[in-house]
Amino acid sequence: MTNIHAVIDRLGLPIRSSLTAGQSHDGQSADGLLDHVGTGAIVLADQAYDAARVRSSLREKGAFANIPPKVNRRSIPHFSP
């Protein structure tokens, strides 16, 4: 099994993509996919990308992570569905 990860722009056009093994964690591919994100960007992602490391990296770049929090998270970050 293979997972397909994609970054798309606001028009739905693909910018980047990657393939990972089906059993690997989705968040592991986030660094390479999101290294181009700049100040003011809003990153929409699914729960699999809800990791402190991903959120911290985006914050350092001046981007906003709009990612639904995992149910077991102790501190709930802001999320706009």
C-alpha positions as CSV (number, residue, x, y, z in Angstrom):
1,M,0.0,0.0,0.0
2,T,1.2,3.5,-0.8
3,N,0.1,6.9,0.5
4,I,0.0,9.9,-1.8
5,H,0.6,13.3,-0.2
6,A,0.0,16.5,-2.1
7,V,0.3,20.2,-1.7
8,I,-2.2,22.2,-3.7
9,D,-2.6,26.0,-4.2
10,R,-5.8,27.9,-3.5
11,L,-7.1,27.0,-7.0
12,G,-6.7,23.3,-6.3
13,L,-3.7,23.0,-8.6
14,P,-0.9,20.7,-7.4
15,I,2.4,22.3,-6.3
16,R,4.2,19.3,-4.7
17,S,3.6,15.7,-4.1
18,S,5.3,12.7,-2.5
19,L,4.7,9.0,-2.1
20,T,5.3,7.1,1.2
21,A,4.9,3.6,2.3
22,G,1.4,2.9,3.6
23,Q,2.5,2.0,7.1
24,S,4.6,5.2,7.5
25,H,3.1,8.1,9.5
26,D,1.7,11.0,7.4
27,G,3.5,13.6,9.4
28,Q,6.9,12.4,8.4
29,S,6.4,13.7,4.9
30,A,5.3,17.1,6.1
31,D,8.8,18.6,6.3
32,G,9.7,18.1,2.7
33,L,6.2,19.1,1.5
34,L,5.9,22.3,3.5
35,D,9.5,23.6,3.3
36,H,8.4,26.2,0.7
37,V,5.6,27.7,2.8
38,G,6.0,31.4,3.5
39,T,4.8,34.2,5.7
40,G,1.0,34.6,5.8
41,A,0.2,31.2,4.3
42,I,-2.7,29.2,5.8
43,V,-2.0,25.5,5.7
44,L,-5.0,23.3,5.7
45,A,-4.3,19.6,6.5
46,D,-6.0,16.6,8.0
47,Q,-5.6,15.3,11.6
48,A,-2.6,13.1,10.6
49,Y,-0.5,16.3,10.3
50,D,-1.4,17.5,13.8
51,A,2.0,17.3,15.4
52,A,3.8,19.9,17.6
53,R,6.8,19.7,15.2
54,V,4.7,20.5,12.2
55,R,2.9,23.4,13.9
56,S,6.1,24.8,15.3
57,S,7.8,24.7,11.9
58,L,4.9,26.6,10.2
59,R,4.8,29.1,13.0
60,E,8.6,29.8,12.6
61,K,7.9,30.5,8.9
62,G,5.1,32.9,9.7
63,A,2.4,30.6,8.4
64,F,-0.8,29.5,10.2
65,A,-1.7,25.8,10.7
66,N,-5.4,25.2,10.3
67,I,-5.3,21.5,11.2
68,P,-8.0,19.7,13.2
69,P,-6.5,18.6,16.5
70,K,-6.2,14.9,17.4
71,V,-8.7,13.7,20.0
72,N,-5.9,12.9,22.5
73,R,-4.3,16.3,22.4
74,R,-3.9,18.0,25.8
75,S,-3.8,21.6,24.6
76,I,-6.2,22.3,21.8
77,P,-4.9,24.7,19.2
78,H,-7.1,27.0,17.2
79,F,-9.0,25.4,14.3
80,S,-11.5,26.8,11.9
81,P,-13.5,24.0,10.1
